[in-house]
Amino acid sequence: MLNYETDRGVAVLTLNDPPVNGYSHEMMRALDEAILKARFDDSVHVLVLTGAGEKFFCAGADIQGLAKMTPSFKYQFCLHANETLLRLEHTPKLVIAALNGHCVGGGLEVALACDLRWAKKSGGKMGLPEVALGVLPGTGGTQRLTRTVGKAKAIDLMVNGKNFDFEAGVELGLVHRLFEGPDFLTQVKEAARAFCPPHKASLAVGLIKRAVQSGGEMALESGLALERELQARLFDSEDAGIGLQAYLAKKPPDFLGR
């Protein structure tokens, strides 16, 4: 259901359920476990979430499986999926969705829980078409899409339910970077390493993420308090000392990630 590997500071989590990588409760449990594994691994500085194969990042929930679930199981399934994606957002490490193929329905909801979305140029479609099934995007889509593109645009995209290509996703602010060429994942991993030591202070990157993800849901005064606490942690870090000394010496810093 999910493959996990690490490569020079980057943990790659690959959704793997051919042919469309549709997620199930079993896959969500595997994703949950992998997120925790990467969170506790001090050698991991960035997480990359992608799909197996060339055609699909994730086509969302397994519809055939959903049709067989009891209402109670469906509710618990959605609740656990919400908790898993919140864990992804709360992890103080940068998370990049590497969209190798179609990213629709629940697949886009998973990608929206990542901090950045990088896609393969002309690699597929994205969208939230749940309205065609008589339901709504129930794994965070109504909330995260609204926070990403604004209320009116989010409503327009969801009530129409049309899929669109990754290039249109760039214009909407849903895709942050396009990669062109045959080896998409290799390019993504190389680009992700720019956020790892010694290039970047990954602890600062992770706490910037926490300040935005958590602080953005708070009142301004509470968000500023969180920012101060996270800044105090960074001032006590080795990387802050390295960065300040390198700046004064007018030389590039070699960060340690701690």
Phi, psi and omega in degrees: 000326181209131176258141182231128175211155176241147183210100175051055175092352182247125173265126179254118178252116186247116174292125190222086175215083184301155004268349189239005181055037175293137186270149179233178176298323179297319179293320179297323177294321177294320178296316179303313180296320181293323177299315179296320179300314180292324181297319184276351183270108183292344178276351178264127182245336181221140174253136173242124179251124184218181178245153177285150178084190186252344191255332187227129163287300175192132180264018176090197184292149176291104186296320179298320178293319179299321183297336182267351183281148171286158177305321179296317180294320179301318180296313180295324177299312179295320180298314180294321177299318176301315181295321180295316181288329173295322177298322177297316179293324185277345179295124184281048174221145182297135179240124181245127172272119179261100187275094183276347182194197185308138184224085189233159179056230179300337176296318177291325177298321175296314181296326180293338178279352175274158184285321180228150177236114178250137187229157175280125182302132183057028187268350180164189181247160174219158180159172178238089186267018187301334182301332179292342178262001181081018179228179177248165174295105192256017177239042177098357186298317182295329183273313184285325177296319178299318180289341182267316186245354182097161187298306187297315180294320179298315178299314180302314181294320185280322181285334174279325174068023181271144174271153182217161185281168184298329179296320175293328176298326176297314181297328180277350183084012179273331177246131185259342182200140176249140177243139181239139179131173189284328187251078187299309186295323177299318178297319180297315181297320178296317179293324180294329181293345175296341179262007180255158172297148005272000186290316183231153173280093188296332176297318177295319178302314182295322181281333169300315177302313181298319180298320181283311184295315181274315182295329181294343179262003183253166167296155185305315182299319179291322178297321178293323177296317177299316179303317180297318181295318179293323177296321178299320177299318182290323178299333179272358184276157176296322183296326178296318177297317179296315182296316181293318180294320179295321178298315181294327180275358180056049177221158179293139178281150172246092185286155182252342182082026177208000000 
